[in-house]
Amino acid sequence: MTKSIAIVGSGVMGLTAAHQLALRGARVTLYDRNRDVGRGCSWWAGGMLALWCEMESAEASIGELGLESLAYWREHFPGVINKGSLVVAPPRDTPDLKRFAARTSHFEVIDGKRVAELEPDLAGRFETGLFFKEEAHLDPRKALGFLFERLQKNFGVRFVMDSNVRPEAIDADHVLDCRGFEARDVLPDLRGVKGEMLIIRTSEISLIRPIRLLHPRIPVYIVPRDDHHFMIGATMIESSDQSRISARSMVELLNAVYALHPSFGEAEIVETGTDVRPAFPDNLPRIRRMGKILRLNGLYRHGYLGAPALSRRAAEIVMEGKTFPEVER
């Protein structure tokens, strides 16, 4: 008998959960309070599939989830860009680069000549760097749109948008609560971590892969997108405030990207964005069972690295009765 599954939340967690369930033959309905899919943290994400870089400050389990999620995106989303990622620092901050290297793996230490070969517009600006060849990136908005279209056309997933339905009120065999920070009403240990980002546009410089600059005030990353656009992010502020970007954050992000290359000083600011990442005290994601409801939450800053793998586990719990003690906490 086909199981009916309801999902509340259309961010990257909800969409990948719908996909994982649909692949296993479930009848899926997805609800969201917004009119358009993904209009939360997932919309403002950088889209870096940089699992080895993330090991600089994350637990080993994030790397395990990330490895699976990287494979998922490469298999199911044709927009993945497999150009690796590059970490650099000004000469005065070389000790920071060494500390970053000591905490990570799967990279090549490169000199200034190799930096220039990888990113010609950075020629002469950095004496050394770390090249993570196996990493990748994607445009989150394209990925969300692709999943939305595929779920509708290929799997018949039903979308009920602009709906404030609560998971507890839905009649289905199983319900997946993928609301992110909105689920704090039933997950009291969930906290918010505010992130702020910019999208700028300039034809004065070209990059083909994400660049992380180890800056003394705000370590910043720059992710290239189409039509000379660049996403710059992102702050991490212990706050559930979802208001607009602060002047201080904007100045510091712009100062950092200017330090990467002065040509960014002539860029047009196209968009600013803020949202609150959901995180548990240990910054690790988890699945919590509450009757027929599974709460998938706590992705913190690892949404695109964690969601596909966590969603696969949730789908196997629901469809096959499996257990995963490492995430069911």
PLY file of the C-alpha trace (Angstrom):
ply
format ascii 1.0
element vertex 329
property float x
property float y
property float z
element edge 328
property int vertex1
property int vertex2
end_header
0.00 0.00 0.00
1.37 3.43 -0.96
2.22 5.55 2.07
0.99 9.12 2.26
3.67 11.50 3.50
3.21 15.18 4.30
6.15 17.56 4.50
5.96 21.01 6.05
8.63 23.38 4.75
9.88 23.85 1.18
13.53 24.70 1.80
16.36 22.45 0.78
15.48 20.03 3.59
11.83 19.74 2.60
12.51 19.46 -1.13
15.24 16.84 -0.82
13.07 14.90 1.64
10.21 14.96 -0.87
12.59 13.72 -3.56
14.02 10.92 -1.43
10.51 9.77 -0.50
9.18 10.04 -4.05
12.08 7.92 -5.29
10.86 5.22 -2.87
7.28 5.33 -4.12
5.62 7.48 -1.46
2.67 9.78 -2.19
3.98 13.18 -1.07
2.27 16.48 -0.30
4.42 19.45 0.62
3.11 22.47 2.55
4.70 25.87 3.03
3.56 29.20 4.42
5.23 31.09 1.55
3.87 31.45 -1.96
7.15 30.35 -3.55
9.40 27.43 -2.67
12.61 27.87 -0.72
12.05 31.42 0.53
14.08 31.04 3.70
17.65 30.18 4.63
17.95 27.99 1.55
17.34 31.00 -0.71
20.20 33.01 0.80
22.77 30.20 0.97
26.14 30.28 -0.75
25.69 26.85 -2.31
29.24 25.70 -1.60
29.63 21.93 -1.47
32.85 22.40 0.45
32.82 19.55 2.93
36.58 19.43 3.47
36.83 23.17 4.02
34.01 22.93 6.54
36.04 20.48 8.60
38.05 23.48 9.79
35.34 24.07 12.40
32.81 21.22 12.06
32.45 17.75 13.55
33.47 14.67 11.56
29.81 13.69 11.12
29.28 16.78 8.97
31.96 15.49 6.62
30.18 12.12 6.40
26.85 13.76 5.62
28.58 16.11 3.21
30.25 13.34 1.24
26.89 11.66 0.67
25.20 14.97 -0.15
27.89 15.93 -2.65
27.25 12.63 -4.47
23.50 13.31 -4.36
23.80 16.71 -5.99
26.15 15.42 -8.66
23.72 12.63 -9.51
20.46 14.55 -9.42
21.20 18.21 -10.24
22.90 19.03 -13.56
23.89 22.49 -12.35
26.71 21.38 -10.06
29.99 23.10 -10.96
32.96 20.85 -10.26
35.82 23.34 -10.14
36.92 22.86 -6.53
37.42 25.74 -4.12
40.35 27.96 -3.23
41.40 29.29 0.17
43.77 32.26 0.32
45.04 34.80 2.83
47.06 38.01 2.63
50.79 37.50 3.39
50.38 38.96 6.89
47.74 36.31 7.65
49.76 33.29 6.50
49.61 31.81 10.05
45.80 31.68 9.68
46.20 29.76 6.44
48.51 27.28 8.16
46.00 26.79 10.97
43.24 26.22 8.40
45.40 23.63 6.65
46.11 21.83 9.92
42.39 21.35 10.54
41.38 20.21 7.05
42.33 17.65 4.40
41.98 16.80 0.70
43.80 19.93 -0.44
46.91 20.87 -2.36
49.22 23.60 -1.06
49.85 25.86 -4.03
52.13 28.81 -4.73
51.30 32.18 -6.26
51.92 30.92 -9.79
49.40 28.13 -9.37
46.90 30.56 -7.83
47.22 32.64 -11.00
46.73 29.58 -13.20
43.52 28.69 -11.39
42.19 32.25 -11.13
44.03 34.58 -13.54
42.48 37.71 -12.05
44.15 36.93 -8.71
47.63 36.85 -10.28
50.24 38.50 -8.07
47.88 38.98 -5.14
48.61 35.89 -3.03
51.85 34.04 -2.39
50.21 30.75 -1.42
46.84 29.07 -1.09
45.00 25.82 -0.51
43.24 24.20 -3.47
40.42 21.77 -2.62
40.08 20.14 -6.03
37.28 17.69 -5.13
34.85 20.30 -3.85
32.06 21.87 -5.90
29.36 24.52 -5.80
25.89 25.24 -7.14
23.44 28.10 -7.39
20.92 27.41 -4.58
18.06 29.17 -6.34
18.52 27.11 -9.46
18.74 23.92 -7.41
15.53 24.72 -5.52
13.71 25.51 -8.76
15.00 22.36 -10.43
13.79 20.13 -7.58
10.41 21.89 -7.47
9.84 21.33 -11.19
11.09 17.75 -11.13
8.97 16.80 -8.13
5.85 18.13 -9.83
6.44 16.77 -13.33
8.22 13.48 -12.68
6.73 12.36 -9.36
3.39 14.13 -9.02
4.26 15.70 -5.70
1.46 18.03 -4.61
2.43 21.49 -3.37
0.14 23.45 -1.06
1.69 26.88 -0.81
0.66 29.94 1.18
-0.54 27.62 3.93
-0.03 28.01 7.67
-0.96 24.41 8.45
0.85 22.93 11.45
2.44 19.47 11.25
0.25 18.24 14.11
-2.94 19.07 12.17
-2.14 17.05 9.03
-3.81 13.72 8.33
-1.14 11.49 6.74
0.67 8.25 7.49
3.78 10.24 8.38
4.62 13.92 8.65
8.06 15.47 8.22
8.54 18.81 9.93
11.18 20.65 7.87
10.34 24.19 8.98
13.81 25.14 10.19
13.83 27.89 12.80
10.03 28.10 12.71
9.95 24.78 14.57
11.36 26.38 17.72
7.83 26.22 19.18
8.24 22.44 19.56
12.05 22.24 19.70
12.98 24.42 22.67
16.73 23.79 22.35
16.77 25.13 18.78
18.54 28.47 18.49
18.94 30.99 15.72
22.21 32.01 14.08
21.75 35.06 11.88
23.46 35.14 8.51
23.85 38.16 6.26
24.92 38.16 2.61
25.34 40.37 -0.44
25.02 39.79 -4.16
27.14 42.14 -6.25
27.72 42.48 -9.97
30.88 43.49 -11.80
32.47 42.62 -15.12
35.85 43.89 -13.91
36.85 40.51 -12.47
36.12 36.88 -13.27
36.24 33.87 -10.93
35.21 30.31 -11.72
35.15 28.76 -8.26
34.37 29.81 -4.66
37.16 31.72 -2.96
37.57 31.81 0.83
39.59 34.70 2.13
40.89 34.29 5.66
40.31 37.84 6.78
41.17 38.91 10.38
37.71 40.40 11.06
35.31 38.34 8.93
36.50 35.27 7.03
34.58 35.78 3.80
33.68 33.63 0.84
32.91 34.77 -2.68
30.87 32.47 -4.91
30.62 33.23 -8.65
27.20 33.10 -10.27
25.86 33.80 -13.73
26.09 37.11 -15.56
29.03 38.53 -13.57
27.21 38.16 -10.25
28.98 37.17 -7.03
27.50 36.06 -3.74
29.44 37.35 -0.71
28.88 35.82 2.68
28.39 35.43 5.36
28.19 36.61 8.91
27.37 34.31 11.82
25.66 36.21 14.60
24.15 34.49 17.64
20.74 36.05 17.19
17.23 35.17 16.04
16.76 38.67 14.64
15.65 38.44 11.01
15.88 42.15 10.26
17.91 43.59 7.41
21.68 43.55 7.16
23.46 45.93 9.52
25.70 48.72 8.28
28.64 47.19 10.17
28.20 43.81 8.51
27.88 45.33 5.06
31.01 47.42 5.53
33.02 44.47 6.82
31.90 42.13 4.04
32.72 44.74 1.43
36.08 45.51 3.03
36.94 41.82 3.00
36.03 41.32 -0.65
37.91 44.51 -1.56
40.95 42.94 0.12
40.56 39.98 -2.23
40.66 42.29 -5.25
40.25 46.10 -5.48
38.12 45.73 -8.61
35.26 44.67 -6.37
35.22 48.26 -5.16
33.50 49.25 -8.41
30.84 46.53 -8.18
27.12 47.21 -8.08
25.28 45.96 -4.99
22.36 44.03 -6.47
20.82 42.43 -3.41
21.21 42.02 0.33
19.70 39.26 2.40
19.41 38.00 5.95
17.87 34.98 7.59
18.26 32.81 10.67
19.92 29.42 10.47
18.47 26.77 12.82
21.03 25.17 15.12
21.08 22.89 18.14
23.60 23.49 20.94
26.23 21.23 19.35
25.60 22.61 15.82
24.76 19.12 14.53
21.57 18.22 12.65
19.20 15.59 13.92
15.91 13.80 13.43
13.47 13.69 16.33
10.48 11.36 16.43
7.29 12.66 18.00
4.61 10.07 17.25
4.00 10.02 13.51
5.98 13.24 13.09
9.68 13.34 12.28
11.36 16.70 12.98
14.34 17.25 10.65
16.28 20.24 11.84
19.51 21.86 13.00
21.37 22.14 9.70
23.13 25.29 10.98
25.43 26.51 8.16
25.47 23.15 6.36
22.12 23.14 4.56
23.16 21.92 1.14
25.84 19.68 2.63
23.50 18.07 5.13
19.96 18.03 3.77
20.19 15.26 1.13
21.90 12.85 3.50
19.59 13.62 6.43
16.57 13.34 4.11
17.70 9.93 2.92
17.82 8.72 6.51
14.36 10.12 7.19
12.97 8.42 4.07
14.39 5.07 5.16
12.97 5.51 8.67
9.52 6.18 7.23
9.51 3.71 4.35
11.66 0.87 5.70
11.57 1.20 9.48
15.32 1.74 9.76
16.96 3.50 12.70
19.89 5.90 12.75
20.98 6.52 16.34
23.62 9.05 15.30
20.95 11.50 14.10
17.87 10.39 16.05
18.74 12.26 19.22
0 1
1 2
2 3
3 4
4 5
5 6
6 7
7 8
8 9
9 10
10 11
11 12
12 13
13 14
14 15
15 16
16 17
17 18
18 19
19 20
20 21
21 22
22 23
23 24
24 25
25 26
26 27
27 28
28 29
29 30
30 31
31 32
32 33
33 34
34 35
35 36
36 37
37 38
38 39
39 40
40 41
41 42
42 43
43 44
44 45
45 46
46 47
47 48
48 49
49 50
50 51
51 52
52 53
53 54
54 55
55 56
56 57
57 58
58 59
59 60
60 61
61 62
62 63
63 64
64 65
65 66
66 67
67 68
68 69
69 70
70 71
71 72
72 73
73 74
74 75
75 76
76 77
77 78
78 79
79 80
80 81
81 82
82 83
83 84
84 85
85 86
86 87
87 88
88 89
89 90
90 91
91 92
92 93
93 94
94 95
95 96
96 97
97 98
98 99
99 100
100 101
101 102
102 103
103 104
104 105
105 106
106 107
107 108
108 109
109 110
110 111
111 112
112 113
113 114
114 115
115 116
116 117
117 118
118 119
119 120
120 121
121 122
122 123
123 124
124 125
125 126
126 127
127 128
128 129
129 130
130 131
131 132
132 133
133 134
134 135
135 136
136 137
137 138
138 139
139 140
140 141
141 142
142 143
143 144
144 145
145 146
146 147
147 148
148 149
149 150
150 151
151 152
152 153
153 154
154 155
155 156
156 157
157 158
158 159
159 160
160 161
161 162
162 163
163 164
164 165
165 166
166 167
167 168
168 169
169 170
170 171
171 172
172 173
173 174
174 175
175 176
176 177
177 178
178 179
179 180
180 181
181 182
182 183
183 184
184 185
185 186
186 187
187 188
188 189
189 190
190 191
191 192
192 193
193 194
194 195
195 196
196 197
197 198
198 199
199 200
200 201
201 202
202 203
203 204
204 205
205 206
206 207
207 208
208 209
209 210
210 211
211 212
212 213
213 214
214 215
215 216
216 217
217 218
218 219
219 220
220 221
221 222
222 223
223 224
224 225
225 226
226 227
227 228
228 229
229 230
230 231
231 232
232 233
233 234
234 235
235 236
236 237
237 238
238 239
239 240
240 241
241 242
242 243
243 244
244 245
245 246
246 247
247 248
248 249
249 250
250 251
251 252
252 253
253 254
254 255
255 256
256 257
257 258
258 259
259 260
260 261
261 262
262 263
263 264
264 265
265 266
266 267
267 268
268 269
269 270
270 271
271 272
272 273
273 274
274 275
275 276
276 277
277 278
278 279
279 280
280 281
281 282
282 283
283 284
284 285
285 286
286 287
287 288
288 289
289 290
290 291
291 292
292 293
293 294
294 295
295 296
296 297
297 298
298 299
299 300
300 301
301 302
302 303
303 304
304 305
305 306
306 307
307 308
308 309
309 310
310 311
311 312
312 313
313 314
314 315
315 316
316 317
317 318
318 319
319 320
320 321
321 322
322 323
323 324
324 325
325 326
326 327
327 328
